[in-house]
Amino acid sequence: MSTKPTRSTVANCIDLSAAALHIIAMALMLMDHLWATLLPAQDWLTCAGRLAFPIFAFMAVEGYFHTRNLKRYVLRLLLFALLSEVPFDLMYGGTWFYPVHQNVIWTLLLGLLGVHLMETVRKKQKTWLYLLVSALVVLAGALLGTLGMTDYYGAGVLTVFAFYVFRGRKWWCLLGQVLALYWINVVLLGGLMYPIRLFGMEFELCQQGLALLALVPIWLYRGRQGCHSKPFQYACYAFYPVHMLLLALALNFVNR
C-alpha cells in the first residue's frame, strides 16, 4: 500500500485559479460600481469593492510574468483602456468627456510599463543600477498616476509595484504585501473611517483599509491558470467597459 500523502479535498477547494481570481475581482468591482451609481445607500457594496483593485493589480503582475507575448499583452490593455474611457466617463462624470479622472486600465498600464523597465534592468545583474532605476521608476510611476488622474492615482501604480517587489510566497514577501497595502491604502489613500467597539474598546476602521482583505484570495492562488480560452479572456476584458456602459445607461434611465 502506498503511503504517499495526497492533497485533501479541502485544499483543492481553496486552491484558487487565475480565472477564479478574475471572476472574484470582477464581481467585487461590479458591487463597488453599483454603489457608485444605482445603490449609493448600500455602503457595504463599496466596502466589498475595496478588495477589487489589489486583485487586479496582483493579476497584472502575474500576467506580465506568464504572458507569451508582452507586446500583445500591453497592446490589448491599451486597446481596452481606450474602449473603456467613454463608458468610464459616462458612469463617473455623466458625460462623454470627463478629463479629470481616467479609467483603471491606465493605472495598470503605467504599473506594467514600470515593472517591465525594472525587470529589464534587473536582468543585467547590476544591483546598484537596479536599485537606482527602481527608485526612479517608483517615483515616476506615482507622479504620472497622480498627474494623469488615473483611477487610484499614484497609489494605484504603487500597488502594482508592491506586488512586483514582493512577488512570491516567502514569509517576507507576504509580510511585505501586508505592510505595503496598509501604507498605500490607510496612510496614503485614507478616507472614510468607521467607529467600531470591540471588547469594550473603541476603534476606527478605515474603509479603504479593507483592501488588505484582498490578500486572502490572492494567497489562495498558487499559480494554477484555470480556464484560459480566448472567449473567456476577452470576456474578462470586455466586462469592464460593458458593465460601466450598462450602469451609466441604467442610471440615466432612473434619473429621468
Secondary structure by P-SEA (a helix, b strand, c coil): cccbbbbcaaaaaacccaaaaaaaaaaaaaaaaaaaccccccaaaaaaacccaaaaaaaaaaaaaccccaaaaaaaaaaaaaaaaaaaaaaccccccccccccaaaaaaaaaaaaaaaaaaaaaccaaaaaaaaaaaaaaaaaaaaaaccccaaaaaaaaaaaaaaccccaaaaaaaaaaaaaacccccccbbbbbbcccbbbbbccccccccaaaaaaacccccccccaaaaaaaaaaaaaaaaaaaaaaaaaac
